[in-house]
Structure formats: structure tokens, C-alpha cells
Amino acid sequence: MLGNASLLLARLLIAALFVPAGISTLSNVAGAASYFAGLGFPLPTLVALGVGLFELIGGVLVLVGFQTRIAAPLLAAFALSAGFIGHYGQGGDDPALLFMHQQALMKDIATAGGLLALSVAGAGAISLDRMLRRQAI
């Protein structure tokens, strides 16, 4: 039972990162698009919408424990990509910005690690996946 509670807590903590990020991105598409344009992305408004939807939907899937073994590695790949595209080598000569970007990159790497662990362990007994599997039997 402790393992299932731990998996639920892990899902809640990871969702606490992705769900608000998705809502924030979708609530300020113009700001997010400006950020993506600054990174050199073409069609930054579409990128902002796609990123916001991906963060929100992926975060909700992990939160409720639905298709966790699929959603978690996709979010892990997203976290690593976002970290290396948005933070690696950023900050220039400004020590504060350099520190902030290094910390953000490490956060993205650690988040990907937690998501990969969830992809192996699954959502646990306290999940929509488990509820649906029980009803199908």
C-alpha cells in the first residue's frame, strides 16, 4: 500500500509542475509565443499553443493515472527537450541568469527521471488505469 501511495504522490508532484505550466502558457499565448520566437522557433504562436496543450493534457493524464506508461515517457522527452532547448548554454555573461538557467536545466533533467520511473512502475493502484482494468474483467 505504501508503494501505491508513493506512486500517487509522485504523480501529484509531477502534475503540479505540468498542469499549471500548461494553464499559464495557454493563458498567455502571446507571451509564450514571444519566448519561443526568441528561441528561433518558426510559427511561435502554434508552438505556444501546442506546448500549452501538451503540458496540460500530459499533466492531467499523469495526475489521474490514465495511460501513464505512455504519457510519462512522452513528458520525459518533452522535459529533456525543453531543458536543453530553453536552458542549456543560456544566460551569457550574467551570473544570475546563468545560474537560473543551469538550475532550470537540472530541474528538467530530474523531472524526466521521475517520469521515466513512473513509466516503468506505472500509475499504481490508486489510478484511473487500475479502475478501468478492474471494470474490464
N, C-alpha and C positions, 0 to 999 in steps of 0.2 A: 504494500500500500504506500509506503514511503517513496518508492520509486515512481509510482503514478502521480503522487502529489508533487514530486520534484519535476516531473515532466510537465505538469500543468503550470507550475511556477516558471519554468523555463519558457514555455510558450507565452505566458503573460508578460514576462520581462522583454522578450524579443518583440512581441506585438506592440509593447509600449514604445518601441522605437519606430516601427514602420507605420503603424496606423496614424499617429499624429503627424509624421512626416508627410504621408500621403495627403492628409487633410490640409496641411499647411501649403503644400505645393499646389493643390487644386484650388485653394482659397486665394492664392496669389500667383496665378499663371503668368502674369506679366513680369513679376519679379523673378520667378524661376526661369522664364524664357530669357530674360536678360543675363542671368547667371550662365545658362547653357550657351548663349550666343558668345559670351566672353570666353568660354572654353573652346569655341570654334565649331560648335555643332551646327549643321545645317537645319533649317526648319525648327528653330528652338522652341516655338510655341507648341508644335506637335510633340517634340521631345518632352517638354514640361508636362503636357497632358498625359503622355504615355508613362512617364516616370511616376507621376502622382497616382495614376490608376493602379500601376503595378505595385507600388508601395502599399496603397490602401487595401487592394484586393488580396495581395500576398499576405499582408499583416493580419487581415481578418481570417484568412484560411488557417494560418498558424494559430491564431488566438482560439478559434473554435475547434481546432484539431481535425480539419477536413482536408483530406489528400495531403497530409503533412509530409509524407515521404517524397512527394513530387514538389510541393510548394517550397519546402525548406532548402533543397539544393539550388532551386532557381533563385531564391532570395540570397543564398550564399554567393552565387555567381554575380548577382547584382551588387551585393555589398562590396565584393572584391573589385569589381569593375569601377564602381563609384569611387571607392577609395583611391585606386591608382589613377583614374582619370581626373578626379576632382582635388586630390590632395598631394599625391606624390610629386615632389620637387617644387611645390608651390610655396610661396612666402618670400622668395627672393632674399634680399639682404636684411629684411626686417625680422629681428629675432623673435618678436612676439608672434608675428604671422607664421613664421617658420615652425615655431613650437606648436601653435594651434593646428596647423595642417599635419604635422607629424602625429599629434595626438589623435586627430580625426582619422588618419590612415590606420593607426593601430586599433582604434575602436572598430573600424570596418573589418579589419582582419579578424579581431576577436569575435565579432558578431557572426562572421562567416563560419568560424569554428563551432560556435554554439549551434548554428543552423545545420551544419553537417552532422553534428552529434544527434540532433533531432531527426535528421533524415535517416539515420541508422536505427535509432531507438524507436522511432515512430511517436505518435502523439500520446500513447498511454491509454489507460482505461477510462480516464475522465476526458472523453473527446467525442466529437461527432462521428469520427471514423468508427470508433468502437460501438457506439449506439446503433449506427446503420448496419454494421456487421452482425450484431445480435438480432436485429429485426429480420435480416435476410435469411437467417437459419430457420 
